[in-house]
Amino acid sequence: MATKTPLRSDTPVAPGHYIREALEFLGMSQQELATRMGRPAQAISEILNGKKALTEQTAFQLSAVLGKSPSTWMNLEYAYRFNLQRAEQEKALSEQADQIDPDLYRELVKMALVERTRDGAEKARQFLGFLRAANLAAVEKQYASAFRHATKRQPNPLALAAWLRIAEIEAAKQDLPPYDRKKLEAAIEDLRAVTLCEVRPDGAVREVLSRCGVACVFVPHLPKTYAHGATFWQNGHPVVVLSLRGACEDTIWFTLFHEVGHLLLHDKGATFLEGLGATSREENEANEFAGNALIPPDRWHAFFGERSFSRTSVKAFAETIGIAPAIVAGRVLRELDAYGKRPELDKLRRRIKWAGEEPSAA
């Protein structure tokens, strides 16, 4: 039988096209084909028109009547259905590309996490491949915490999902011992001491937490994420994520201790995102933990009760309790609702060099 074996093509071509070629070559009618195959004429008509898929049984029958191997007919069917699905997928990807913020995608390109492209479908394919998700609906399920309603700011959920994905990638690179809750509790004092580091305290933070089996990653701010930090679990290890989004050192330190509070106080199956204004029992508990871990409550009440908040007194108090002056200054400004109103304390809240950032004034 002289029916041509089709060239490889991405264009959907139903097997019926090649069956018609064979019938024309053999001078055989559809009715005769149906009779020789022992099949209803209606079924053969649906196969010829691509409305009915070839089955293995049909492939063997076609092979007996028209020639070619059964696998050849099945490969034609597979190629047709595959290319139909490919076309639908490309259309769906093009539609999803419109939901990906261009600024977000450009940042991911700069970080070499996706490839630069002007093609909408390819852009969505790159983005979803980076997130390891089949579609944006799956992203929403996988990173449900990023899609929760924020009370303070309205972040871009896909940007938050990308931010968390970067954290997952970086955390997976860390070789950690088993998580040890008792070691983490004992490491609080070590973390307090790290607040006194002048430059690049990120390395010291990672070292302290890694001894406890905790991964700590610093993820650059992505457009419209707004998050200061996050906590989640991955492969049996807790992960603490810190962003450097325009934050002074007191904010970063408070966020770190807040995340550690989540690890020690709350369900390890949960993911927590900070900086979006959400309030809950868990967030309030983590806030209280952070405040008390950084500044012992009795020491704070005694200091605050004196109402002496000069630069000198703040630095002296910070020295007596062994933490960075910025933490005390930030706490005073927050309690007095005086951000921007006390320059001598504002200047204590440095922007130190974290994770490769250039230092700048607060």
N, C-alpha and C positions, 0 to 999 in steps of 0.2 A: 504494500500500500504506500503511495507516494506522498502522503500528507507531510508537509514540512514540519520539522521540529522547530518550535518558535525560538527566536533569539531572546536573551535575557532582557526584560523590560520592566520599568517601574509603572508603566501604564496598565491599568486593569483591563485585561482581555479575558472574557469568559471562555471556558473550554468549549462552549457551544460554537464559537467561531471556528475552531479547528475541526469539530465534528461536521459542521456544514461543508468545510473544504473537502473532508474525506467523502461525504455523501456525493458531492458534485463530481469528484474524481471517479467514484465507483458507479455513478449513475443510479444511485439508490435513493428512494424517497424516505421521508421521515416515517411514514406508516410502515414501510418495509423494515426499516431499522427497528421500530418498536416490535414488530412481529418476530424478527430474528433474535431480538434480545429477550423476548417474552415479557415485555413491559407494556403498560397502557400508553397509548399515543399521547395522552395529556401529560404524563410524566416526562416523556421524551421532549415534548414541546417546551416544558418548563426548564429542562436542562439546557436546551438549545438557546433559550432566551436569558439564561443566567439567573433564573428565579429559584431554581432548585440546585442544591449542591450535589456534586458527585460523591457517591459513597464508594467504599472499597468494592462492594459487590458490583456496582455499576461500572467501575473501572475494569473489572475482569470481564464483564459482558461486552464492553466496548472493544476491549483487546481481542476478544474472540471474533467479533463481527467485522471490525474496521482495521485491526492490526495495531501495531505499537504495543509496548508492554503496559501492564496495568499501572506500574509505577509512573510511567510517562503521563498517563491520563490523570493520576492523582497529583503529580507535580504541577500540571496545568491548573488543576483546581486550587491547590495550595497557593500558587503564585497569584491567581486571580483574587482569592479572598484576602491574601496578605496585602496586595496592593490596594484593594478597596479600603482596608483598615488603615493603611499608610496614608491614603488621601484624607480619610476622616481625621486621623491623628494630626496631620499637618494643618488642617483647618482649625481644629481645637487648639493647637499650640499658637496659631496666629491670633486667635481670639484672646487667649490667656496672656499673650505678650503685652497687650494694652494695659493690663493690671500691674505690670512691673514698673516701678518708678525708675525713670531714666537715670536720675542721680544715684540711686542705689546701685543700679547695674554698672554704672561707670566706676563706682568705688570698688565693686567686686572685681572688675577688670584690672584696676590698679593693683589689687592684691593678688592677681594671677589666679583667682578662684574660678573665673569664667573667661571665655574668649570674646574678644571684641567682634561684633557682627552688626550689620544693618538689617539682616533678615529677621522678621518678627518671629517666625516659627523657630528658627535656630536660637534666637535669644531666649525664648521660653524653654527650649530643650536644654540649653546650657544652665539656666537658672534652676530648673527642676532637677537636673543631674547633680548640681552642686548640693541641693537639699536632699537628694536621694528620695524623691517623691515622683509619682506618676503624673500628678496634676495638682492644681492649686487647692482643690477640695481635700486632697490627702495631706497637703501641707497644713491646712487648718486643723485637721485631726491630730497630726503628729506634734504640732506646736500649739496646742490649744491654749496654753498660758499666754502666748503672744497675741491671741485674738480676743482675749477677755476685754471687756469694756473698762477703760481707764477713767478715773474720776477727775484727775488733774489735767492730763494732756491726752490728746488723741494721737498716738503713734501710728506709724505705718506697720500693720501686723506682719507683712512680708519682710519688712526691714528687720523687725524684731526676730522673726524666724531665722533670717540669714545670720543675724548677730549670734543667736544661740547655736546655730550650726557651726559657725567658726569656733565657738567655744568647745563644741563637741570634738571637732577635728584636733584642736590644740591639746585638749585634755587627753585624748587617746594617745598622744605621743609620749606622755609621761609614764615612766616606769615606777610604780608605787607599791609599797607594802600593803598588806590588808588594812582596811580601815579600822582604827582603834579609837573608840569614843573616849576612853579614859585618857589616852595620850592627848587628845584634842582639848579636853578639859584642862589638863595640866599645862598645855601650851599657851594658855591665855596670857600668862605673865611674859612669855617670850615674845608674843605678838605685841604686847604693850611696849616692850623695850625696843622693838623694831621701829616704832613711831619716831624714835629719836634719830634715825638714820637721816643724814643730810642729802645723800644722792642715791638714786636707784634703789629704793627699799623693796622694789618688786622681787628682786632675787632673794632677799632675806625672807620675805613673806612666803614665797614658794618653798623655800628650804624648810621653814618651820612647819608648814601645813603638810608637805610631802612626807615628813617623818610620821605623821598621823594617818597617812593613807588618803589624804585629801588633795585633789588636783586644784591648783589655783591658776587661772589664766587671765591675762589682761587683753581685752578685745577692744580695738579702736572703735570710736563712735561711728555709727553708720547714719546716714541722713534719716531723720524722723524716727529715731528709736527712743530717745529720751531716757533710756534706762541707765541707772547708775550701777546696778549689780544684779546678780541672779544666783540662784542655787538650784541644782538638780543632781540626779544620780545617774551614773553611767557605768555599766559593767561592774557593779558592786562597790563603786567608789563615789563619794560625794564630790561634786565639782562646784567651786566658788568662782564666779565670774565677776570681774570688775571692769567698768568702763572708765575712761579718763575724760569723759565729756565735760570740759570746762569746769571741772571740780577742783576746789582747793583741797589741801591735804586733810583738813578736818572732816570734810564730807567723805572723802575716800576711806579714811580710817573708820569713820562711823559705819559706812556701808560694809566694810570688811567684817567688823564685829557683828553687825546686824546679820550678815549671811552665816557667820559661825553660830549665831544664836539660833537660826533656823535649823542648822544641823543638829544642835544639841537638844532642841526643844520639840521639834515637829516631825511629822511623818516623812520617812525617807522616800516615799513614792511621789511626793509633791514637787512641783517646780514653782519657785518664787521669783518674781521680777520686782525690782525696787526702783523707785524714782518716778513712777507713773501716777502717784497720788492715791493708790488704792489703800483702803483701810479694812482691817479685819482683826479678829482676835490674834491670829498668828503674827500679823505685822506689828501690832501693839506690843506683843510679848517680845518679839525680836528687837524692837526699839528699846524697850526697857532693859533687856539683856545687854545691848550694846552700850547704853548710857552707863549702866552700873559697872560693866567690865572695864570700861575706859577710866571712869572716875568713881571710886567707891562712894556710895550714897552718903555715908556719914561725913566723909571728908568734904564732899560737895556742899552739903547743907551748911556745914560750919563756915566754909569759904564764902558761899553766896550770902550767908546771913550777915557777914561783915560789911557787905555793900561797897567794897573797895575793889574797883575794877580797872585800875590803872595798868598800863603795859608792864610796869615793874612788878606789881602784885600778881598779875596773871602768870608771868614767867616764873616768879618765885614759887607759886603754888604748883605749877606744872612740874617744876624741878623736884619738889618734895614728894610728889606721887609718881614720878618717873615716866612721864609721857610728854609728847610734843606740846609746846605752848599753844599751837594752833588749835588743838582739841579743846583746851580750856577756853580760849578766845571765842571759838565757834559756839561753844555751849553757852557762854555768857551772852553773846549777841542773840542767840536764839531765845533764851529765857527772857531777855529784855525787849525782844522784837526790835533790835537796834542795828540791823545790817545796814551799812552805809552811813550810819549816824555817829560811829565812834572810830574815826580813822586810825587811832593808835592801836586798836584791836584788830581792825580789818587788815592792817599791814602784817600782823602776825600770821595770818592765814595764807601761807605761801602756796605757790604752784611749783612744787619741786619736780625734778626730772623722774618720770616714771616710764618704764618700758620703752626707752628710746625717744621719748618726747623731749623737746627743747624746753628748758625752764623758762618761765615767764612770770611777771608780776601778777598778783591777785587782782 
